[in-house]
Amino acid sequence: MVALDVPELNLALELVDRLGDQVEWYKVGKQLFTHYGPMVLKELKSCGRKVFLDMKFHDIPNTVAQAIRSAALIGADIINVHASGGPAMLAAAAEAGRETGKTVIAVTVLTSMDAEQLQALGIQATPAEQVLRLARLTQAAGLPGVVCSALELPMLRREFGPNFLTLVPGIRPAGAAAGDQKRIMTPAQAAAAGANYIIVGRPIVAAPDPATAAQAVLAELHSVS
């Protein structure tokens, strides 16, 4: 999945055009969606692309369920919520996902966070321990998977088996800058660890030649499979 973390819709569509058929999935996050709203999804769907709407819904159960229904109506294929919203919210999200036929997953611990950041929130668990706790809540609520860092993939595969869906941000090809990400892996490492989807943003979006950068990521993935 390529993260369309750009400020303008025309820049996003130019990127989609440059990447062509080699990329099917795109992540639409808060920056682009807050500015342009459902138009972003309409444009991507008209190009035959699939959309992960990365809004990380976190609210009371009814509000989150209604947000998921709205996201389904505008064309989102995968929708996420924050697992830290708790069991009742996760259950409501799961029900909305079943009702709409859309895939709803839960964010565990942001890849920009480390143990120090968690401790600042009063959470004494390590990032891995917190990811596992939230993933268990997610599965118990009936959701099919989580967003997590690649570092937690082996643990989640041991705990939940091969059918638990994992979307993995914080992907950085060898030599790429980490930026504000704390818990990162290369595309090949993430694939070998069992990721179902990897999400790549700046290493492709900010590359001088995004198509070539995407080809390099795909080559890494194919080397594992």
C-alpha positions in Angstrom: 0.0 0.0 0.0 1.3 3.4 -0.9 0.5 6.2 1.6 -0.9 9.3 -0.1 0.6 11.6 2.5 0.6 14.7 0.3 -1.1 18.1 0.7 -3.0 18.4 -2.6 -5.3 16.0 -4.5 -3.7 16.7 -7.8 -0.3 15.6 -6.4 -1.9 12.4 -5.2 -3.5 11.6 -8.5 -0.3 12.4 -10.4 1.5 9.9 -8.1 -1.2 7.3 -8.8 -0.8 7.9 -12.5 3.0 7.6 -12.3 2.9 4.4 -10.3 0.4 2.8 -12.7 -0.7 -0.7 -12.4 2.1 -1.8 -10.2 0.3 -0.4 -7.1 -3.3 -1.4 -6.4 -3.8 -0.2 -2.8 -3.5 3.3 -1.5 -3.8 4.6 2.1 -5.7 7.8 2.5 -5.0 9.5 5.8 -6.0 12.6 7.7 -4.0 15.2 5.7 -5.7 14.5 2.4 -9.1 13.5 3.6 -9.5 16.5 5.9 -8.9 18.8 2.9 -10.8 17.0 0.2 -13.1 14.5 1.9 -14.9 11.7 -0.1 -13.7 13.2 -3.4 -10.3 11.5 -2.8 -11.9 8.1 -2.6 -14.1 8.8 -5.6 -11.1 9.6 -7.7 -9.2 6.6 -6.6 -12.1 4.2 -7.1 -12.6 5.7 -10.6 -9.0 4.7 -11.4 -9.8 1.1 -10.2 -7.7 1.4 -7.1 -8.5 0.0 -3.6 -8.5 2.3 -0.6 -7.4 1.9 3.1 -9.1 4.8 4.8 -6.7 5.6 7.7 -8.8 7.7 10.0 -8.2 5.7 13.2 -11.7 6.2 14.6 -11.7 6.4 18.4 -14.9 7.5 20.0 -18.0 6.1 21.8 -19.2 2.9 20.2 -22.2 4.2 18.4 -20.3 7.1 16.9 -17.5 4.8 15.6 -20.0 2.3 14.2 -21.8 5.2 12.3 -18.4 6.5 11.0 -17.6 3.0 9.6 -21.0 2.9 7.8 -20.3 6.3 6.3 -16.8 5.3 5.3 -18.2 2.2 3.6 -20.7 4.3 1.6 -17.9 6.5 0.2 -15.9 3.5 -1.1 -13.4 2.6 1.6 -12.3 -1.0 1.4 -10.4 -1.2 4.7 -11.2 1.0 7.6 -9.4 1.3 10.9 -10.2 2.2 14.5 -8.0 2.5 17.6 -7.9 -0.7 19.7 -7.5 1.5 22.8 -11.1 2.5 22.4 -12.0 -0.6 24.4 -14.0 -3.8 24.0 -17.5 -2.1 23.5 -16.2 0.2 20.8 -14.4 -2.7 19.1 -17.5 -4.8 19.2 -19.5 -2.0 17.6 -16.9 -1.6 14.9 -16.9 -5.3 14.2 -20.7 -5.3 13.8 -20.5 -2.3 11.4 -17.9 -4.1 9.4 -20.0 -7.2 9.1 -23.1 -5.2 8.2 -21.3 -3.3 5.4 -19.0 -6.1 4.2 -16.0 -4.0 4.8 -12.7 -5.0 6.5 -12.3 -3.2 9.8 -9.1 -3.5 11.7 -7.7 -1.9 14.9 -4.5 0.1 15.4 -2.5 -1.2 18.3 0.5 1.0 19.2 1.6 3.7 16.7 5.0 3.0 15.1 6.1 6.5 16.2 5.9 5.4 19.8 8.4 3.6 22.0 8.5 2.6 25.7 9.3 6.1 26.8 6.2 7.5 24.9 4.0 4.8 26.5 5.3 5.5 30.0 4.5 9.2 29.5 0.8 8.0 29.1 1.0 5.9 32.3 1.4 2.6 30.4 4.2 0.6 32.0 4.0 -2.2 29.4 6.6 -2.5 26.7 5.4 -1.7 23.2 5.3 -5.4 22.4 3.3 -6.2 25.5 0.8 -3.4 24.8 0.4 -4.6 21.2 -0.4 -8.1 22.3 -2.9 -6.9 24.9 -4.7 -4.7 22.3 -4.5 -7.4 19.6 -6.2 -9.9 22.0 -9.0 -7.3 22.6 -9.3 -6.9 18.9 -9.7 -10.6 18.1 -12.1 -11.1 21.1 -14.3 -8.4 19.7 -14.6 -10.1 16.3 -12.3 -7.9 14.2 -10.0 -9.7 11.7 -6.7 -8.0 12.4 -4.6 -5.1 13.4 -2.2 -2.4 12.4 1.1 -3.0 14.1 4.8 -2.5 13.6 6.8 -5.3 11.8 8.7 -5.9 15.1 5.6 -7.5 16.6 4.7 -9.7 13.7 6.4 -12.9 14.9 4.7 -12.6 18.2 1.3 -12.0 16.7 1.8 -15.0 14.3 2.6 -17.3 17.2 -0.4 -16.0 19.2 -3.1 -15.8 16.5 -1.9 -18.0 13.6 -1.6 -17.2 9.9 -5.2 -15.9 9.3 -4.9 -12.9 11.6 -4.7 -9.9 9.3 -1.7 -7.5 9.7 -1.1 -4.1 8.1 2.4 -2.8 8.8 3.4 0.9 8.5 6.9 2.1 9.5 8.5 0.4 6.4 11.8 1.8 5.4 13.9 0.3 2.6 17.6 -0.2 3.4 19.3 3.2 3.6 16.1 5.2 3.9 15.7 7.8 6.6 13.6 6.7 9.6 11.9 10.1 10.0 9.6 10.1 13.0 9.2 6.3 13.0 10.6 4.4 16.0 9.8 0.8 15.2 10.7 0.0 11.6 11.8 -2.8 9.2 12.6 -3.1 5.6 10.0 -4.5 3.1 11.8 -7.8 2.9 12.0 -8.2 6.7 8.4 -7.4 7.1 7.3 -9.8 4.4 9.5 -12.6 5.9 7.9 -11.9 9.3 4.4 -12.5 8.0 2.9 -9.1 7.1 -0.2 -9.3 4.9 0.2 -5.6 3.8 3.0 -3.2 4.1 2.4 0.6 4.0 5.1 2.7 2.4 4.9 6.4 2.4 7.8 8.8 2.1 10.4 6.4 0.6 8.1 6.3 -2.5 6.1 9.5 -2.3 9.2 11.7 -1.8 11.5 9.8 -4.1 12.8 11.6 -7.2 11.3 8.8 -9.3 8.4 7.2 -7.3 7.8 4.5 -9.9 11.4 3.3 -9.6 11.2 3.4 -5.8 8.0 1.4 -5.9 9.6 -1.2 -8.2 12.5 -1.5 -5.8 10.1 -2.2 -2.9 8.2 -4.8 -5.0 11.4 -6.5 -6.0 12.3 -6.8 -2.3 8.9 -8.4 -1.6 9.2 -10.8 -4.5 12.6 -11.9 -3.3 10.9 -13.2 -0.1 8.0 -14.9 -1.8 
